[in-house]
Amino acid sequence: MRSARDDQLVRPTVEDEVAAAGSELIGGPVGRRALIGVNWWTPVRVIALVAIGMFALGMVQKLPCYDHGWFFGATTQYTHACYSDIPHLYSGRGFDEGLLPYFDRIPQSLSGGMDYLEYPVLTGLFMEVAALLTPGGGTLQDRERMYWFINAGMLLACTAVIAVCAARTHRRRPWDALLIALAPAFALTATINWDLFAVALTAAAMLMWSRGRAVAAGVLIGLAAAAKLYPALLLGPLLVLCWRAGRMRAFLGAAAAAVGAWLVVNLPVMLTYGADGFHIREGWAKFYTFSQDRPVDFGSVWLFISQRTGDPLNDANDYATLLMILGCLGMAALGLCAPRRPRFAQLAFLVVALFILVNKVYSPQYVLWLVPLAALARPKWRDFLIWQACEVMYYLGIWFYLAYTGSGDKHQGLPPEGYQLAIIVHLLGTLYLCALVVRDILKPERDVVRRDGSDDPSGGVLDGAPDIFVLGSARRERHAELSQGARVQWGTGSRGL
């Protein structure tokens, strides 16, 4: 049965100093007797509309490129910081020619060396649907503009899904999703690529898990992994947390559903039948071979090291894999040894952040993967905005650097040393947020979400579950709880940071 406390929404203008200060622009903090959510303007609807408005502002920011920057001038799209992959790949991956992704080889004259589409299957489907909706006629530039616009409309729908799912994941904290809706880096990078499709599926998966629907969550994780690889990482935190809580049945159901959903989507494209049996289709495998073979690329720590040392770092794959394994082992230890079981959103944010930080590329749109997870893991405006400032600085840095390298002897833009500083800033910004999340795990009384004694609002079957398997200091905590005959209520009465 839900208690009265469950129906009382947390008001960010009361508990967060930055939110309270920002609210002065619209009349100040909400009053104690204010009636919230009793009319059409519920928190979820307000957040969805704000997210749509910010997305629209991001589209306006791309207007110089929409008008001419994508098509004229070597560096115009960089000096206006409005680059997008979408219009360029409409013709560059054969969509304008009616080629079928993964099945039809792309002519070298179109792709510049990419013989098949280098995206996972569901993202390829998303791109193909947008291509089918793009009207023919007019010049190629007209069709590329329209292709971007149609994709933007579809990505706008994904944005609304993300906002609604995030607002409903923590029942008592819907306003935390306002962090997502107002995130400047989210608006700036939303239409660079197709990442929002996978982010929307991941947000829906986390909502389903928070409601105790493990199989539905698993299906959505599998579909999200069929659109982008990173959502599969969420199964790692679920394994650790369900192991600690003795809820392995829920994890196995989610994992089996994820694998099944991924196979249902991929197998029809993955396998081709020949005279000697089934084979992996070359077009389907392109995403995986490209990810393995690509050199160190923009935004990564490896590019910074490569530029500073002159070493191409051809073995960066090995280093990145080793760091990822060590990091995952460290997070597993953190999940099992922390004084209180970490919240699902906390470990989910950490594992995805780890993947991005050690990856060979840290593209500006990868911030989209982290924004919803960060809002659930560390819903604190000050820290979130510090991180966002770092990401906006990098967003500008990469385009001005490309303007510098593309302007010939004029060198108009950001030189390599400035770009390297931008890389360090956005890596440190992500590490800063990671450090705060780790601190909240080690000191649960500092966790914003647990101030009122809550356990894990996004945890589903994990929320309020007792610990079954723990290690280190957590074992001593559990023995103390059992001996006292009561469970520790972390965060009760604490203001935290």
Solvent accessible surface area in square Angstrom, and as a share of the most:
residue,aa,sasa,rsa
1,M,242,1.08
2,R,134,0.49
3,S,58,0.37
4,A,90,0.69
5,R,106,0.39
6,D,42,0.22
7,D,91,0.47
8,Q,112,0.50
9,L,46,0.23
10,V,25,0.14
11,R,55,0.20
12,P,24,0.15
13,T,27,0.15
14,V,80,0.46
15,E,23,0.10
16,D,6,0.03
17,E,109,0.49
18,V,54,0.31
19,A,15,0.11
20,A,24,0.19
21,A,68,0.53
22,G,41,0.39
23,S,7,0.05
24,E,113,0.51
25,L,164,0.82
26,I,155,0.79
27,G,74,0.71
28,G,15,0.14
29,P,64,0.40
30,V,47,0.27
31,G,42,0.40
32,R,181,0.66
33,R,195,0.71
34,A,47,0.36
35,L,144,0.72
36,I,55,0.28
37,G,33,0.32
38,V,105,0.60
39,N,93,0.48
40,W,134,0.47
41,W,149,0.52
42,T,34,0.20
43,P,10,0.06
44,V,37,0.21
45,R,103,0.38
46,V,36,0.21
47,I,0,0.00
48,A,14,0.11
49,L,79,0.39
50,V,44,0.25
51,A,4,0.03
52,I,60,0.31
53,G,35,0.34
54,M,39,0.17
55,F,4,0.01
56,A,47,0.36
57,L,111,0.55
58,G,5,0.05
59,M,41,0.18
60,V,93,0.54
61,Q,51,0.23
62,K,1,0.00
63,L,90,0.45
64,P,40,0.25
65,C,0,0.00
66,Y,54,0.20
67,D,75,0.39
68,H,74,0.33
69,G,1,0.01
70,W,12,0.04
71,F,41,0.17
72,F,108,0.45
73,G,56,0.53
74,A,83,0.64
75,T,24,0.14
76,T,26,0.15
77,Q,22,0.10
78,Y,38,0.14
79,T,66,0.38
80,H,82,0.37
81,A,6,0.05
82,C,0,0.00
83,Y,39,0.15
84,S,0,0.00
85,D,28,0.14
86,I,0,0.00
87,P,0,0.00
88,H,58,0.26
89,L,21,0.11
90,Y,9,0.04
91,S,23,0.15
92,G,9,0.09
93,R,31,0.11
94,G,0,0.00
95,F,12,0.05
96,D,39,0.20
97,E,109,0.49
98,G,63,0.61
99,L,39,0.19
100,L,86,0.43
101,P,17,0.11
102,Y,10,0.04
103,F,90,0.37
104,D,55,0.29
105,R,131,0.48
106,I,5,0.03
107,P,62,0.39
108,Q,113,0.50
109,S,108,0.70
110,L,60,0.30
111,S,14,0.09
112,G,76,0.73
113,G,48,0.47
114,M,28,0.12
115,D,23,0.12
116,Y,21,0.08
117,L,4,0.02
118,E,20,0.09
119,Y,23,0.09
120,P,7,0.05
121,V,13,0.07
122,L,21,0.11
123,T,3,0.02
124,G,2,0.02
125,L,97,0.48
126,F,16,0.07
127,M,0,0.00
128,E,30,0.13
129,V,57,0.33
130,A,0,0.00
131,A,14,0.11
132,L,136,0.67
133,L,104,0.52
134,T,13,0.08
135,P,77,0.48
136,G,64,0.61
137,G,55,0.53
138,G,61,0.59
139,T,82,0.48
140,L,72,0.36
141,Q,61,0.27
142,D,66,0.34
143,R,47,0.17
144,E,15,0.07
145,R,45,0.16
146,M,71,0.32
147,Y,0,0.00
148,W,7,0.02
149,F,105,0.44
150,I,30,0.15
151,N,0,0.00
152,A,0,0.00
153,G,40,0.39
154,M,41,0.18
155,L,0,0.00
156,L,50,0.25
157,A,59,0.46
158,C,11,0.07
159,T,3,0.02
160,A,26,0.20
161,V,64,0.37
162,I,0,0.00
163,A,1,0.00
164,V,47,0.27
165,C,11,0.07
166,A,4,0.03
167,A,2,0.01
168,R,107,0.39
169,T,2,0.01
170,H,1,0.00
171,R,118,0.43
172,R,34,0.12
173,R,13,0.05
174,P,6,0.04
175,W,44,0.15
176,D,12,0.06
177,A,2,0.01
178,L,35,0.17
179,L,1,0.01
180,I,3,0.01
181,A,4,0.03
182,L,70,0.35
183,A,1,0.01
184,P,47,0.29
185,A,2,0.01
186,F,10,0.04
187,A,9,0.07
188,L,32,0.16
189,T,1,0.01
190,A,1,0.01
191,T,5,0.03
192,I,3,0.02
193,N,6,0.03
194,W,3,0.01
195,D,1,0.00
196,L,0,0.00
197,F,42,0.18
198,A,1,0.01
199,V,3,0.02
200,A,6,0.05
201,L,27,0.14
202,T,6,0.03
203,A,9,0.07
204,A,18,0.14
205,A,1,0.01
206,M,6,0.03
207,L,14,0.07
208,M,35,0.16
209,W,4,0.01
210,S,15,0.09
211,R,71,0.26
212,G,37,0.35
213,R,140,0.51
214,A,14,0.11
215,V,92,0.53
216,A,29,0.22
217,A,0,0.00
218,G,0,0.00
219,V,57,0.33
220,L,35,0.17
221,I,4,0.02
222,G,2,0.02
223,L,44,0.22
224,A,0,0.00
225,A,10,0.08
226,A,1,0.01
227,A,0,0.00
228,K,25,0.11
229,L,80,0.40
230,Y,2,0.01
231,P,0,0.00
232,A,39,0.30
233,L,42,0.21
234,L,0,0.00
235,L,34,0.17
236,G,35,0.34
237,P,7,0.04
238,L,0,0.00
239,L,72,0.36
240,V,17,0.09
241,L,0,0.00
242,C,0,0.00
243,W,114,0.40
244,R,0,0.00
245,A,0,0.00
246,G,38,0.37
247,R,83,0.30
248,M,62,0.27
249,R,218,0.80
250,A,17,0.13
251,F,20,0.08
252,L,105,0.52
253,G,24,0.23
254,A,0,0.00
255,A,20,0.15
256,A,67,0.52
257,A,15,0.12
258,A,4,0.03
259,V,84,0.48
260,G,30,0.29
261,A,12,0.09
262,W,57,0.20
263,L,65,0.32
264,V,111,0.64
265,V,28,0.16
266,N,3,0.01
267,L,72,0.36
268,P,92,0.58
269,V,21,0.12
270,M,34,0.15
271,L,61,0.30
272,T,46,0.26
273,Y,152,0.58
274,G,27,0.26
275,A,118,0.92
276,D,115,0.60
277,G,19,0.18
278,F,139,0.58
279,H,83,0.37
280,I,85,0.43
281,R,44,0.16
282,E,96,0.43
283,G,0,0.00
284,W,24,0.08
285,A,20,0.15
286,K,39,0.17
287,F,25,0.11
288,Y,69,0.26
289,T,67,0.39
290,F,56,0.23
291,S,44,0.29
292,Q,106,0.47
293,D,110,0.57
294,R,59,0.22
295,P,100,0.63
296,V,19,0.11
297,D,34,0.18
298,F,68,0.28
299,G,0,0.00
300,S,1,0.01
301,V,44,0.25
302,W,18,0.06
303,L,21,0.10
304,F,51,0.21
305,I,60,0.31
306,S,15,0.10
307,Q,60,0.27
308,R,146,0.53
309,T,91,0.53
310,G,65,0.62
311,D,68,0.35
312,P,80,0.50
313,L,20,0.10
314,N,136,0.70
315,D,62,0.32
316,A,1,0.01
317,N,37,0.19
318,D,97,0.50
319,Y,97,0.37
320,A,14,0.11
321,T,77,0.45
322,L,99,0.49
323,L,76,0.38
324,M,28,0.12
325,I,93,0.47
326,L,98,0.49
327,G,21,0.20
328,C,49,0.29
329,L,114,0.57
330,G,41,0.39
331,M,28,0.12
332,A,28,0.22
333,A,50,0.39
334,L,26,0.13
335,G,0,0.00
336,L,9,0.05
337,C,42,0.25
338,A,1,0.01
339,P,24,0.15
340,R,5,0.02
341,R,2,0.01
342,P,1,0.01
343,R,0,0.00
344,F,2,0.01
345,A,0,0.00
346,Q,0,0.00
347,L,3,0.02
348,A,0,0.00
349,F,0,0.00
350,L,10,0.05
351,V,8,0.04
352,V,0,0.00
353,A,0,0.00
354,L,29,0.15
355,F,40,0.17
356,I,1,0.00
357,L,22,0.11
358,V,15,0.09
359,N,33,0.17
360,K,13,0.06
361,V,6,0.04
362,Y,1,0.00
363,S,19,0.12
364,P,10,0.06
365,Q,15,0.06
366,Y,20,0.08
367,V,1,0.00
368,L,1,0.01
369,W,10,0.03
370,L,0,0.00
371,V,0,0.00
372,P,8,0.05
373,L,4,0.02
374,A,1,0.01
375,A,1,0.00
376,L,7,0.03
377,A,0,0.00
378,R,2,0.01
379,P,6,0.04
380,K,10,0.04
381,W,31,0.11
382,R,106,0.39
383,D,0,0.00
384,F,2,0.01
385,L,69,0.35
386,I,75,0.38
387,W,0,0.00
388,Q,1,0.00
389,A,57,0.44
390,C,22,0.13
391,E,6,0.03
392,V,36,0.21
393,M,103,0.46
394,Y,1,0.00
395,Y,2,0.01
396,L,72,0.36
397,G,5,0.05
398,I,4,0.02
399,W,9,0.03
400,F,73,0.31
401,Y,22,0.08
402,L,31,0.15
403,A,1,0.01
404,Y,42,0.16
405,T,76,0.44
406,G,37,0.36
407,S,20,0.13
408,G,45,0.43
409,D,141,0.73
410,K,151,0.64
411,H,96,0.43
412,Q,111,0.49
413,G,45,0.43
414,L,48,0.24
415,P,51,0.32
416,P,44,0.27
417,E,111,0.50
418,G,19,0.18
419,Y,0,0.00
420,Q,12,0.05
421,L,114,0.57
422,A,6,0.05
423,I,0,0.00
424,I,52,0.27
425,V,30,0.17
426,H,1,0.00
427,L,13,0.06
428,L,105,0.52
429,G,2,0.02
430,T,0,0.00
431,L,86,0.43
432,Y,73,0.28
433,L,0,0.00
434,C,15,0.09
435,A,61,0.47
436,L,20,0.10
437,V,1,0.00
438,V,48,0.28
439,R,55,0.20
440,D,0,0.00
441,I,0,0.00
442,L,90,0.45
443,K,97,0.41
444,P,1,0.01
445,E,67,0.30
446,R,59,0.21
447,D,0,0.00
448,V,2,0.01
449,V,3,0.02
450,R,1,0.01
451,R,24,0.09
452,D,51,0.26
453,G,11,0.10
454,S,17,0.11
455,D,15,0.08
456,D,1,0.01
457,P,35,0.22
458,S,0,0.00
459,G,0,0.00
460,G,16,0.16
461,V,52,0.30
462,L,0,0.00
463,D,70,0.36
464,G,40,0.39
465,A,4,0.03
466,P,73,0.46
467,D,16,0.08
468,I,94,0.48
469,F,70,0.29
470,V,5,0.03
471,L,64,0.32
472,G,42,0.41
473,S,46,0.30
474,A,2,0.01
475,R,109,0.40
476,R,160,0.58
477,E,55,0.25
478,R,67,0.24
479,H,101,0.45
480,A,41,0.32
481,E,25,0.11
482,L,113,0.56
483,S,95,0.61
484,Q,134,0.59
485,G,69,0.67
486,A,64,0.49
487,R,74,0.27
488,V,49,0.28
489,Q,98,0.44
490,W,41,0.14
491,G,6,0.05
492,T,90,0.52
493,G,79,0.76
494,S,37,0.24
495,R,142,0.52
496,G,23,0.22
497,L,81,0.40
